[in-house]
Amino acid sequence: MNPSASGWIKKLIRELKPQDLFKDNDLEVYYRHFRDCGFIYGSNVTVVNNWVENDDFEADEICKINLVIALLIAYTNHNTTNDFYTEVANFYNTINKERVSFIQAIIGSKDVKDQAERIINKRIQIDDNLIDKSFNYFITNALLFVDVLAFRNYLKTGSVNDDIIKNYEAIIESIVLNTLNSKKAKSDYDKSLINLFEQSLRYQRDSVLVFNEAIASVDSNLFSRYCLDLAAMATWTDAKLDNEEEIFLNTLGENLNLTQHQTNEASKTIEAFYKMYRQKVPLLGSKNIVKTFYDNSTNMVFKLIKRNSKKLTQELLESKELVILLSKSTIRDLSKEEQKKVQDQLLDVFKSIPSLAIFLLPGGALLLPLVIKFIPKLLPSAFDDNRIEDEEE
């Protein structure tokens, strides 16, 4: 099976025999296996539970396999008359109904099996030729389990919308920010990551979801475990757990109605994972993982804008209001209304440039502040021209 070739999901299903392997064992049973392989942390090092053995898979291919396996487990344990491919395609098309033109550009096929494969491929990474494969989108990929939770809910209720995904992400953002802020001594890069989260929120919603409201909105034991594991991952930005962080995680576990065993397990598992895969996962090497994420994100956004500058300039010049707002953002903070306009109009621009699809994926909005920072620097002529026009009005 080659996860980078057409027809790989069909081969995976034939190899796994999910109706036999997963029947009557829902995601709760296998959740710890998804954590152990790194899927929950966004750093996939092995195929979950070694259900597929191959030492030649790239990290993005392992991530695709793990995502499909998680979706298969949810699918196998819920009654439906549709086949797996149809349910996956219907699910992603439904949650992206406001981005129809973007989704159609990704799919480009009427065959439902081909549709499902193309969507899964696009959920994991952007085009190979744009970004070095060694860059691991660990925050974006760590949010892929949100897809799985929403897919399971979709199979249970028969309906789903983009608000469910946004709600899950808002809860996670609140918990992760509170975790980072629990640190007594914050490194410069802890502060940078907090700032990145907070800045991205300015372009999504008016404010961070209140912590108590976030906790109260967690709707299942499985989501509770997931939130705690992401919080535990956030505590390990400096590769150690201090007393304040330990107290915070214990309190968080209690608030999420998890057992002490589950809370302890979250801390022990992330420590064991980081120590075991320090050499295999680039972000867990000698450099601080937050520093690596922040630096790589900055470099990635810079490359993307630079390599798409011609098309981006073309699109921006058709949106005079957006250019004016981006110009203003270089000299003052934008109002909430202006921030919302920037987000909406930028996302519309990204829909017309497939290479910028990462900003439409889970967690992509985290990178918007970096985009807004770099566009005026990389496309100065467009902004200089606009400033002249703006002054003349």
N, C-alpha and C positions, 0 to 999 in steps of 0.2 A: 504493500500500500504506500502510495506517495501522496502525502497531504497537500502537495503543491501542484498536483495534476488533476485534470477533470475526472469526475467519477469516484473520488476518494471516499466520500461519505458512504456511498453504496457498498464499497469494499469493506469499510470499517464496520458497518452494520452486519454484513455477512460474516465477518470474522468474530464479532462479539456475540452474536445471537442474543440481542437484548431481551427478547421475550422470555428467554430461559434464565439469563444471567441476573436481570434486574427485577423480575416480577415479584411483587409483594415486598420489595425493599426500597423504600422511597429515599429521597435525598438525605434525610436525617441519619440514616444508617451509614451512608457513605461520606458524610460531610468531612470527617476527620481525614479521610484519604485525600480529599481535594485540598485540604490544608497542608498535609504532609508533602504533596507533590509541588506545592508552591502556587497553585491556581488561585487560591484565596488571597495570597499576597501579591499577585500580579507578576511573579517571577517563576515561570514554569520550568522546572528542572527535570521532571520525569512525567511519563504518562500516568495518570491516576491509577493507583493500585497495580501498576505494571500490567494492565490488561492488554496493552500492545507493547511488544518488546522490539525495540529498534534503537540502536545507539547512534544512528546517523541523522535523526531528526534535528532540525534547527529549533530554537526556543519558540519562534512564532508558530511553527508547525505543531509542536507539543501543545501550545496554548489552544490552537484550533481543535485538536483532537479532544482535549479536556473539556472545552466548551460544548462540543457536540455530544460527548458522553454524558455531561450533566443534563443537557436538554433531553437526551434519550431516556435517562432515568426518570425525569419528570413525565415524559410522554408515555412511557411504558406503564406507569402506575396510575394513569387516568384514562377513563373510558372516552373514546372518541371514534367517530366513524371515518375521519380523515387519516390519510397516511402521515408519517412523520414530516416529510418534506413540505406538504401542504400546510400543516400546522405551523411549522417554522416560518415559512414565507408569509402566511397570513398574519402571524404575530408581529413580525418586524414591519410589515407594510402598515399594520394598524397603528403601531406606536409612532410610526414616522409619517402619518397621514398629512401632516403640515409640511412635509418635505418631499412631496410626491415627485417633483422633477428630479431631485437629487437621487432618490431611491431608484427611479426608472433608469437613470444614467448608470447606476451601479449594476442593475439587473441585466438590462439589455437582452433579455431572453424570455420567451413565453413558457419554456419547459420548467416545471415547478422544481425538479431536482436540481437543475442548473441554477435557478433562482436562489434556492436555499444555500447552495455552495458559494455562490458569489457574495451573498449577504454575509455569511460566516467569514469568508476571506477578508471582507472589508471591515468587519468588526475588530479584527485583530491588529491590522497594521495598514499604513498607507503604502503607496507604490514603492517597491524595492529600490528603484533607481534614484530615489530622492534622498533617502536617509540611510546612513550606515546601519547594517543589521545589528551591530553590537549595541546600539542604543535600545534599551529595554523600557517600554512605556509602562513602568510598573504601576503608576497610579491609575492611568487609563485602564490597564488590563485588570487591576485589582477590583475595578468596578464592574467587570464582566459578570460577576455572580449576581449583580442586580438584574441582569437580563434573565438569568436562570430563575430567580425568585418571581419576577414578573411573568415569565412564561408559565411557571407552575400555577400562578394565580389565574392566568388567561385560560389554561386548560380546565381549571376548577369551575370558573364562572362563565366561560364562553365569551368574555369581553375583556378589553384592556385599552388603556389610552396612555398617552405620553405623560399625563399628570402622575401616574403611578411611579414611573421611572424618576421623575423630578422629585417626588416626595421621598422616595428611598434615598436619593442622592442628597437631599437637604438634611435628612436625618444623619446620614454618614458624615457630612461636612460639619455639622454641629458637634457631633461626638469627637471627631478627629481634632477639630480646633480646640475643644475643651481639654482634650488629652495633651496636646502640644502646650497649651497654656498652663497645664498643671506642673510643668517642669520648673523647678526652683531656679536652676541655672540654665538659661537658654543660650545656645551658641548663635553666632551670626546667621547661620543657615537655618536653624530652627525658626529664628525671627523672619528670615526670608520666606520660608515655606508658609508660616502663619500669614504673612503679608500677601503671598500669592493666593492663598485660599480666600482671604478676606477681600482682596481686590477683585477676584473672579466673581464673588458673590454680589458685588456692586452691579455687575452686568447681568445678573440672573434674577435677583429678588432684592427687596428693599433692605433686608437685614438677615443676619444669621438666625436660623430657627432657634428659639430659646431652648436651652439644654433640657429642661424638664419637659417641655412640649415634645422635643425629639424623642426622649425616652418613652413618653406616654404613647407615641405614635408607632413604636415598634410593635408589629402585629403578629409575630410568631417566635417560637423558641429558636428556630433556625436562623431567623434574621437577627435575633439577640446574640447568638453565637458569632455570627458574621461581624456584627458591629464591634463586639468585644475583641475579636481577632484583629480587626483593622486598628482599633485603639492600641492594642498591644504592639502592633507593628510600628505605630507612631511613636511609642515610648522608646523604641530602639534606634532612633536616629543617631544616638551617640554610642550605640553598642553596649549599653548598660541600663539597668533599671535602678533608679534611686528610690529613696524612701517615699517621697511625695508621689512619685509615679505608681509605686506599688499600692499605696493607700487609695489613690484615684481609681486604679483598675479594680481593686476589691470592692469599692463603693459602687462603681459602674456595674460590676457583675451582680451585686445585690439589687440595684435598681432595675436591671434587666431581668430579674427573677431567675437568674442562673444559680446553679449550685456552687459551693465553694470549690468543688472538684473541677467543675468546668472553668471557673475563673483561674484557678492555679494552672490548669492545663493550657490555657491560652498563653500565659506568660512563659511556661516551660517550652511549649512548642515553638514559639518564635525564636527563643534563645537557641534551641537545638537546631532549628532550620538554618539560622544565620551561621552558626559554628560549623555545621556539616557542609554547607555549600558556599563557604566564603570564597573559594577559588573559582567555583563554577558560575556564580552569579556576579556579573560585573559590578553591580551596585553595592555588593557586600564585600568588596575588596578593601584595599588599604584606605581609600578615600571615604569620607563621611557620606552616607547614602543620600542625605538631604542635599548636601553640596553637589553630589553627582547628578541628582535629579534636576536641581535648579540650573546647574551649568549646562547639562545636556538639553534641557528644555529651551534655554536661551539660545543655544547654538542651533537647535533644530528649527525653532521659529525663524531665526535669522536666515537660515538656508532656504527654508520654504518660501519666505517672502522674496528673497533675492532671486531665486530660480524661477519664480512666477511673476517677477516685477512687471514685465511687459503686459501680460494679461491683467494683472491686478491694477496697474495704472489705468488701463482701458476701462475697466469696470468702475473704478473709483471716480473717474472723470464724468461718468454718467450719473453719479450721485453727489451733486454739489453740496447738499446738506451734510452728508457724511464727511466729506473732505474738510468742510468748515469746522465741524465738531472735533475731528481728529487734530486739526490745527490748534484749536482752542485747548485741547487736552495737554498740549506741550507747555502751556504757560499758566494754566489754572486747573483746579479740580472741576469736573463737570457736575452739573446737577443730576439728581436721580432720573429726571425725565430725559435729560441728554444722554446719560449713560445707557438707558434702555433703548433709545433710538440708535445709538452706536452699535449695541449688541445686535439688534434686529436687522439693521442694514448691513452689518458686516457678515452675519450669517447668510443673508441673501446673496451677498457677493461670493461667499465660499461655495454656495450651491452650484455656481456656474463654473467653478474651477475644481475639478475632481481631485487634483493634487492636494488641495487644502481640506480634504474630507475629514481629517483627524479632528478638526474643531467642531464637527457635528457628532462625534462619537462620545460615549460616556466619559466624563472627565475632561473633555476637550475644552470646555469653558474655562477651566483652570488656567489655560494658556492665553486667554484673551488679553489680559493686561500686558503680556509680553508683545503680543501682536500690535496692540495700540501704541506701545512704546517704540517699536521698530519701524512701523510703516512710514512715519514722517521722515525718519533718518534715511531710509532706503529709497524713498520716492520723493526727494526734496522738490524737484521741479513742479510736480503736480500741486504741492502745497504752497510753493512760492507764487505760482500763477493764481491760485485760488485766493491767497491773501491779498493780492493786488486787486482782484475783482471784488473781494469783500470790502476792501477799504474804499473802493470807488462808489459803492452803493450808497 
